[in-house]
């Protein structure tokens, strides 16, 4: 019997286990003893580990941060990295988000695709591989992680406490055919204190919700004499509104929201607001700050005016998003999210941007850097996974690089492989999340084949 037939024999057990776990609302909550990410997340982990034990696998619970099961012998280990924590359900569902309902050939619930479905599919794929009796020379470990959605602290804990690093592996938490490149991501906050002079004073400015979201709205309150307010309020600019007020002028700006990894698909409302403010007769530190930000960032998305417009043939251009801004009469702060190409590095962009802001009088308050991930197409891991995908689906496909980040960055030697097929509806983090039974089983067959090829 072929491996795919052994996978098919696990179908009813896989579906039942997934539906049971989907009924556990494993959203991060305050820590409790033995449950660093909340009791529901721990319950989800306990359920999977008990299921793995019942299937006859070796298991370990790493202090509630994550757990793993393992099959096989050998000095080397390959891994599949999945996670059991989920984002909050949110609004707009037409079914119980934690009901594990099965209808219309689909299994519904928060986490069905991201990432309980693929993670539990990996568990039953491993059972099928064991039952097939196919020989392997490396151990296969499935890590069931508990903190992917809010920081990946679980994997850090695993590594800090002696967790074994695989020689290679994948996470079914991305897309097919295979994601072998993920841009480096830098989130930085700059601020500046200033004094104001002249007829126009900034009372407040604000815009944006997060550094990695293109802001759709921004606004500023400007104090000025009535005659000047009258002239400013009569101005016109697209997607800008000037409103005369008792204190002066209220300026509103609108844009088009998009994910920070693809800012070119949106229109930055903060950049638009700064560009318009730069045309007003501002003076002193305020004028200098606004002019610098409008000229250096504005509505650009590639960092050209900031001097960091780098690119490569693998992943394309650096992307830049001015995500948030806030300020009052004496202080201004902003956050920027930018992502550099996979064959470049931190030193190719960050020192340049930081120096540019320092010269303009800004202080760097914080910076978080997630290094790029890039494993070449001709590597053993990427070529093996791509071959498995082609053999299992009959489809062609090439590795891809993305601006977003996946769980592959949590451990060395990992890439994202599945679970979303080309053309498939993407429902994770949205209402009515589901995975079709056909897609679930297709993933299980691919995962089983990929584990065998990595371990044989």
N, C-alpha and C positions, 0 to 999 in steps of 0.2 A: 504494500500500500504506500502511495506517495505521501510526502509530508503534508501536502494540501488536504488530503483526505483525513489525516489525523487532526488537522486544524478544524475541519468541518465537524468532526465528531465532538468537539468541545463547544459547539455553537450554543446549545441550550444552557449549558453551565455558565458560559461567558455572559450571555444575555441576562440570566438570573442574577449573577453577581454584580453586574453593572447596575441593574435596576435597584438592587438593594443599597448599593453605595450612593446612588444618586438621591436616595431618600435622606441622606445625612447632609445637613446644611453646613458644609465644611468651609465656612467663611472665617477668616481670622478674627479672633476675639481676644480679650485680655488673658494673659497667661495664668495657668493654675499649675499646681504640682503635677509634674509628669506630662503636662500639656502646654508647652511653651507658646503655642499659637491658638490656644483655646480648646475647650473640651470637644467640640464638634469635629475639629480637624483631627484630634487624637482618636476619636471614635472611628473616623473614616480610615485612618491608618491601621487601627486595631482590626477592623473588618478585613482589610486586604491581607494583612499578615496572617490572620487566622485562616483565611481562604488558602493562602500559599502553604501554610503548614498542613492543612487538610489534603492538599495535593501532593504532599510528601517532600517539599523543598526545605532546605535549611533557611532559617530566617534570623534576622536580628533587628531589634528596635533600638535605635540610637537616641535614647533618652527623649523620645517623643518628637525629635526634630525631623527625623525621617526613619524609614525602615528599608530593609532589602531582603530579597530571597535570592537563592543561588542554586545552580545546578552544574554538575561536572567536576572535573579534577584538572590539575595543572598549575604551573607556576604563574601563568598569565591569566588575566581576567578581561573580558569584554563586557560592556554594559549597555543597558537601555535605561534612559533617565526620564521618568514621568512624574507628574505631580498630582496630588489629591486635593489641594486647597483650591478654592474657586472664588471668583469675584462675587459681590452681592448680587442678588437676583435682579433688583431694579424693578421698574414698572413696565407695563405693557404686555404681560404674559396672558395667553389665552388658555393656559393649563397651569397646574401646580408646578412651580419651578423646582420643587424638591419632592415631586411625586413619582419619578421614575416611570412615567406612563409609556406604554408601548401601543402605538396605533399607526395606521397608515404606513406600515413598514418602517417606522422610525421609533427611536427611543428618545424621549423628551426629558429635559432637565438641565439645570445649571451644572456644567462640567461634562456633559455628554460628549462633546468634542474636545473641550479644553479643561482638563486633560484626562478625566477619569476613564472615558471610553478607550482611548489608545493605551493608557497605562494598564488597565485590566485586560485589554486584548493582548498585551505583551505577556502577562502572566499565563494566560491560557495558550498562547503561542509557544511558550516555554514548555508547558505540559505536553503539548503536541510533539514538540521536538524530542523530548525525553522518550515519549511513548514510541516514537518512530524507530528508536535505536540507532539513529545515524551517529557515526563516531565523531567526537570532537576532542580537540587537544587543549582547549582553553576553557576555563570556567566562564559561565554566563551569569551575570548579576543584573537583576532589575532593581533599581532604586526608586522607592516610592516617597517622593519628596512632599514637604508640607508648607513651603513658604515661597513658592515661585511668584505668586501674584503680588507680593508685598516686600520683596527684597532679597530672596535667595539666601537668607541667613542660615537656613537648614543645611545647605551644602557647605557653607563656611564652617559650621559646627562640625560636620562630618570630617572635613579635611583637618581641622584643628585638633580633632580627637583621634587622629591616626587612620582615618578612612582610606582605603586602598584606591588608587587612581587607576582607571582602566587603560589598557594599551590602545584601545579605540572603542568607539561606541556612538550612539545616536540618541536623540530625543524625538519622539513622535509628537512634537509640539510646534510644528511649523507647516511646511508645505512640501509636496512632491514636485519635481523629481528628487532634488536634494539641495539644501541651502549650504553652500560651502564658504560663503563670505558674509560677514556682518560688519558694517561700518563701526569704527570707534565712535563712542558717544561721549560728549563733554557737556555737562551742565554747569554753567558759571553764573555767579551773581556779582554784579558791580554796583557800587554806590558812590555818591558824592554829596558832600555838604557844600552849601553855597549861601551867599548873601545876595539880596536883590536891590536893584536901583531902577530908576526910570518910572515911566507912567504905567507900565504893565507889570503886575506882579502875579506870579503863579500861587494860587491858593491850594490847589490839589490837582493831581493827575493820577489816573489809574486805568488799567486795562489788562485783559488776559486772565486765564484761570490756572495755567500750568506752563512750565517752560517748554513742554513737548506738544503743545497745541497751538496752532496758528490762531491768534486772537481775532474774534469776530466783532469785538466792540471795544472802544476806548473813549475816554472823555477827560476834559480838563476844565477847571474853573479859573478864570482870569479876572483879577481885580484891575479896574482902570477907570479913568474919568468918563462921565456919561457921553460926552461928545465922541470920544474915541470908541467907546462901546457901540455907539450908534453906527459908526463907520465900519467896524469889524463885523457887526451882526448883519450888515448888508452885503457882505462878501458871499461869493458862491464858489464851491468846489465840489466835485462829484463825491457822493457818499460821505459828505460832511454837512453838519448842521450847526449854525451859529445862532445862539439865542441870547438876546439882551436880558439882563437880570438886574436886580437891585444892587449887586456888588460889581457888575461889569458884564462879562460874557461867559456863557457856558458853551463849550465846544464839544460836539459829539462826532465820533468817527465810526464807520462800519466797514467790515471786511467780510471775508469768506473763510470759515474755519476749515482746517485740514489737520492731519496728523503731522507732528513735528518731523517725522522721517521723510515726508513729501511736502515740504512747505510751498513748493512751486504749484501745487494744486489748489492753494488758497490765496487769499489776499489779506495782508497783515494790517489790521485796523490801527495798531500802535504805530507802525511805520507811517501809515497814511496821516495819522494825527500829528506826528512829529514833523513831517514834511510840510504840513499846513502851518503849524506853529512857527516854523522857521521863516515863513514869509512875513510874519508880523514884526512890528518895530520893538522887539525885545532888546534889552541891554544887559551889560555886565555878565556875571557868571551864568545867569539863566540863558542868555542868548548864546554864550559859548557852548553850554551843555546841550541845548536843543540843536544847535547847528551841527555839533559833532555827531550826535546820534542820528540826525536826519541824513547827514552826508555819509557817514560810515556804515550805517545799517539801512535806514529807510525801509523800503519795501523789497530790497534785494533778498534773494534766497540762496546765493552761491558764495557769499563772502567776498565778492570782488573788490568793493570799495574798502573793505577791512584788510585787504592784502592777503587773504587766505583762500583764494579761489583755486584750489588744487583739484586734480582729478586723475583717474586712471582708466585703463581700458576694461578692467574687470568689473568695477562697481560704479563708475561714472564720477559725477561731480560731488565735491563737498556740499552739504546742505546746511543752511543756517536759518534759525527761527528766533526772532525776538519775541519771547513768550509772554512776559509780564512786565509791567511797569507800575510803580507807585511813588508818590512823592507829595510833599507839602511845601510850605514856604521856605524851608531851610534844608530839605533833604530829598534826594532822588535815588531810587534803586531800581534795578532791572535784572531780569534773568534771560539768558541766551542758551539755547540748545543747538549744538552743531555737531555734525557727524562727518568724519573724514574717511576717505576711500580706504579700501582694505589693504592696498599695497603701500599706503603711507602710514605715518605715525603721529603721535602727540607733538613731537618736536617740529613737525612740518607746519603746524598751524597755531597751537596754543600760545607759545611764547610771543608770536607776532601779534595776536589779538590782545593778549594781556599787556604787552608793551604799548600798543596803540591807546588802550584805555588809560593806562598809567600816565602817559604823556598828556592826556586830556584832563587829568585831575581826578580820575576815578580810582577807587580802591577795590581790589578784588576781595570780596567778603568770603566766598566759598567756591569750591570747584570739585565736582565729582567726575571722575574719568572711568569709563568702562572701555577697556582696550578692544581694539578690533579683533575679529576672528577671521582667519583665512587659512583654509587647507586646500592646497592646489588640486585641480581636477585630476591630475595623474597620480595622486596619492593612492595608497592601497585602500584606505577607507572610502574615499569619495568614488573611486572607480568601482569598487565592490558594490556599494549601495546603488549606484547608477545602473550597474548591470542587473542587479536583483530587480529593480524597478522595471526595467525594460522587459526582462523575462517574465515577470509576474503580470504585467499589464498589457504587453504587446505594443506599448506606446514608446515613441522616441521622447527624448527630453534631455536638456542640458542643465548642468549645475547653475545655480543662480546666486547672486549676491544681493543683499537687501540693506536698507537703511535702518530698519527696525532691529530689535534685539530679541533673541529667543533664549530658552534655557540652556542652549548649547554652550553659552559663555560661562556657565556655572562650574564646569569641570574641564580640565584639559582633554584634548583628543576626541572631542564630541562635535557632531554637526547635527543640524535639524533635518529630519527625514520623515515627511508626513506630518499629520494625517490627512491634510486637505489635498484633494486631487484637482488638477487643472479643470477649471470650469465649474467646480462644485460651489454651492452656496456657502458663504462663510457666516456662521451664526454665533461664534464664540463672543462673549461679552455683550450679547444682544438678547432681547427678549425672545422667548420661544427657541432657545438653543436646543439642537437635536443632533443625533447622528443616525443615519439610516442603517438598518441592519446590514444591507449589502455593503455599505462603506466600512462598517465595523469589521465584518468578516474579511473583506478585501485587505484591510489594514492588518488583521491578524495573520493572514497568509504571507503578506510581504514581510512583516516583522519576524515571523518564524524563519523564513528563508534567509533574511538578513542576519539573524543571530547565528544560524548555522554557518553561513559563509564567513562570518567574522571569526567563528570559534573553531572551524575545522582545521 
